[in-house]
Amino acid sequence: MNKILVIEDDINVRQNILDLLDAEDFKVIGAENGLLGLQLAQEEIPDLILCDVMMPELDGHGVLKALRQNPLTAMIPLIFLTAKSDNTDFRQGMELGADDYIIKPFRRAELLAAITCRLEKQIAINQQSQKKLDDLRNSITLSLPHEMRTPLNGILGFSQLLMEESDSLNSEAIREMAEGIYKSGERLFKLIQNFLLYAEIEIMATEPQQIKLLQSQQTFFPTSALTNLIIEKAKKVGREADLQVDLHGCHIKISPTKIYKIIEELIDNALKFSPQGTPILVTSKSVNNTFNLCFTDSGRGMTVEQIVELGAYQQFERKLYEQEGSGLGLIIAKRLVELHGGTLKIQSQPKEKTIVQVMLPCITQEESICEDNSYRSKLSIGNETRASNDLSKK
């Protein structure tokens, strides 16, 4: 039985709607003003709200705005009841998040049709959300135990051998086991770091001040550390011959640590998901105050559906391909780019080519001049202060 809240200050209209819906086997709740309606919505969490627009104390637009700001009530469908048919009122309501409008006076069939339509749409939305949640659970179930167990098995296995057979092992065997422990620990450490970073990114995304602080940082690209990162990653897996790098300088609005993380994850993916002997191209350029950084590989690729469904903990075709990684690297890179006012695009042809393109804002000439003047001003103030101190000493 669907629960419907009716917020209407006209007692006769309110009672007629309540009686009509009760006869149709809906569970109904009535409120004579916007303030009481808002309170009941937060307490009862109805499946749908019918709300008059013109009401004393708190009008319909005020009710809707408050509902949409509360996570508990933000997704409740709301249909406005109004005697006004002005397009400006309609547009204002829709911009606030109204789902439909019904003009008074209305017929029984018209009201029931609108209610049925909105409830069916909400069911579809809920089913879609549930599917995404189930897919996320499945991805976590498939990836997390494997990703944590594999390095732990290496650490525990090598450690046990060292403890049980230390007297009979030569130095070369001990060194080999120590390297195995180190590599497993390194993999587990990165996994934990990525989980923590992803959680931190999602928290930052809800805090405007944090986003503003992020977007105030800058880096001159490429630094030697970033170039070395790309080269060393390729060398580590014996693919330096596959690597082609063509980078052009640009001041970009992102901190060195954040662009380092983005590049680390994207070059790792390009190396991991393309076969040895195939080229990996890393290029950068700036066009119209936008920095473009591209990673191109000739690997397994992704379908359009997989690109659309890209999300945290997502590993596509896990059952078909054995692969390292929790699926977090690409989404971390994507979210970092977005938080800095940029975009990350993926173009891919399965089993042929994948291009991952990062676009970030450049520092404009005007911004650079302002920052330079600000820096000189600080230097001038510092020099004046030091001169004043010197004089006072004399």
Secondary structure in CASP SS format (residue, H / E / C, confidence):
PFRMAT SS
TARGET T0000
AUTHOR 0000-0000-0000
METHOD secondary structure of the structure
MODEL  1
M C 1.00
N C 1.00
K E 1.00
I E 1.00
L E 1.00
V E 1.00
I E 1.00
E C 1.00
D C 1.00
D C 1.00
I H 1.00
N H 1.00
V H 1.00
R H 1.00
Q H 1.00
N H 1.00
I H 1.00
L H 1.00
D H 1.00
L H 1.00
L H 1.00
D H 1.00
A H 1.00
E C 1.00
D C 1.00
F C 1.00
K E 1.00
V E 1.00
I E 1.00
G E 1.00
A E 1.00
E C 1.00
N C 1.00
G H 1.00
L H 1.00
L H 1.00
G H 1.00
L H 1.00
Q H 1.00
L H 1.00
A H 1.00
Q H 1.00
E H 1.00
E H 1.00
I C 1.00
P C 1.00
D C 1.00
L E 1.00
I E 1.00
L E 1.00
C E 1.00
D E 1.00
V C 1.00
M C 1.00
M C 1.00
P C 1.00
E C 1.00
L C 1.00
D C 1.00
G H 1.00
H H 1.00
G H 1.00
V H 1.00
L H 1.00
K H 1.00
A H 1.00
L H 1.00
R H 1.00
Q H 1.00
N C 1.00
P C 1.00
L C 1.00
T C 1.00
A C 1.00
M C 1.00
I C 1.00
P C 1.00
L E 1.00
I E 1.00
F E 1.00
L E 1.00
T E 1.00
A C 1.00
K C 1.00
S C 1.00
D C 1.00
N H 1.00
T H 1.00
D H 1.00
F H 1.00
R H 1.00
Q H 1.00
G H 1.00
M H 1.00
E H 1.00
L H 1.00
G C 1.00
A C 1.00
D C 1.00
D E 1.00
Y E 1.00
I E 1.00
I E 1.00
K C 1.00
P C 1.00
F C 1.00
R C 1.00
R H 1.00
A H 1.00
E H 1.00
L H 1.00
L H 1.00
A H 1.00
A H 1.00
I H 1.00
T H 1.00
C H 1.00
R H 1.00
L H 1.00
E H 1.00
K H 1.00
Q H 1.00
I H 1.00
A H 1.00
I H 1.00
N H 1.00
Q H 1.00
Q H 1.00
S H 1.00
Q H 1.00
K H 1.00
K H 1.00
L H 1.00
D H 1.00
D H 1.00
L H 1.00
R H 1.00
N H 1.00
S H 1.00
I H 1.00
T H 1.00
L H 1.00
S H 1.00
L H 1.00
P H 1.00
H H 1.00
E H 1.00
M H 1.00
R H 1.00
T H 1.00
P H 1.00
L H 1.00
N H 1.00
G H 1.00
I H 1.00
L H 1.00
G H 1.00
F H 1.00
S H 1.00
Q H 1.00
L H 1.00
L H 1.00
M H 1.00
E H 1.00
E H 1.00
S C 1.00
D C 1.00
S C 1.00
L C 1.00
N C 1.00
S H 1.00
E H 1.00
A H 1.00
I H 1.00
R H 1.00
E H 1.00
M H 1.00
A H 1.00
E H 1.00
G H 1.00
I H 1.00
Y H 1.00
K H 1.00
S H 1.00
G H 1.00
E H 1.00
R H 1.00
L H 1.00
F H 1.00
K H 1.00
L H 1.00
I H 1.00
Q H 1.00
N H 1.00
F H 1.00
L H 1.00
L H 1.00
Y H 1.00
A H 1.00
E H 1.00
I H 1.00
E H 1.00
I H 1.00
M H 1.00
A C 1.00
T C 1.00
E C 1.00
P H 1.00
Q H 1.00
Q H 1.00
I H 1.00
K H 1.00
L H 1.00
L H 1.00
Q H 1.00
S C 1.00
Q C 1.00
Q C 1.00
T E 1.00
F E 1.00
F E 1.00
P C 1.00
T C 1.00
S H 1.00
A H 1.00
L H 1.00
T H 1.00
N H 1.00
L H 1.00
I H 1.00
I H 1.00
E H 1.00
K H 1.00
A H 1.00
K H 1.00
K H 1.00
V C 1.00
G C 1.00
R C 1.00
E H 1.00
A H 1.00
D H 1.00
L E 1.00
Q E 1.00
V E 1.00
D E 1.00
L C 1.00
H C 1.00
G C 1.00
C E 1.00
H E 1.00
I E 1.00
K C 1.00
I C 1.00
S C 1.00
P H 1.00
T H 1.00
K H 1.00
I H 1.00
Y H 1.00
K H 1.00
I H 1.00
I H 1.00
E H 1.00
E H 1.00
L H 1.00
I H 1.00
D H 1.00
N H 1.00
A H 1.00
L H 1.00
K H 1.00
F C 1.00
S C 1.00
P C 1.00
Q C 1.00
G C 1.00
T C 1.00
P C 1.00
I E 1.00
L E 1.00
V E 1.00
T E 1.00
S E 1.00
K E 1.00
S E 1.00
V E 1.00
N C 1.00
N C 1.00
T E 1.00
F E 1.00
N E 1.00
L E 1.00
C E 1.00
F E 1.00
T E 1.00
D E 1.00
S C 1.00
G C 1.00
R C 1.00
G C 1.00
M C 1.00
T C 1.00
V H 1.00
E H 1.00
Q H 1.00
I H 1.00
V H 1.00
E C 1.00
L C 1.00
G C 1.00
A C 1.00
Y C 1.00
Q C 1.00
Q C 1.00
F C 1.00
E C 1.00
R C 1.00
K C 1.00
L C 1.00
Y C 1.00
E C 1.00
Q C 1.00
E C 1.00
G C 1.00
S C 1.00
G C 1.00
L H 1.00
G H 1.00
L H 1.00
I H 1.00
I H 1.00
A H 1.00
K H 1.00
R H 1.00
L H 1.00
V H 1.00
E H 1.00
L H 1.00
H C 1.00
G C 1.00
G C 1.00
T E 1.00
L E 1.00
K E 1.00
I E 1.00
Q E 1.00
S E 1.00
Q E 1.00
P C 1.00
K C 1.00
E C 1.00
K E 1.00
T E 1.00
I E 1.00
V E 1.00
Q E 1.00
V E 1.00
M E 1.00
L E 1.00
P E 1.00
C E 1.00
I C 1.00
T C 1.00
Q H 1.00
E H 1.00
E H 1.00
S H 1.00
I H 1.00
C H 1.00
E H 1.00
D H 1.00
N H 1.00
S H 1.00
Y H 1.00
R H 1.00
S H 1.00
K H 1.00
L H 1.00
S H 1.00
I H 1.00
G H 1.00
N H 1.00
E H 1.00
T H 1.00
R H 1.00
A H 1.00
S H 1.00
N H 1.00
D H 1.00
L H 1.00
S H 1.00
K H 1.00
K C 1.00
END
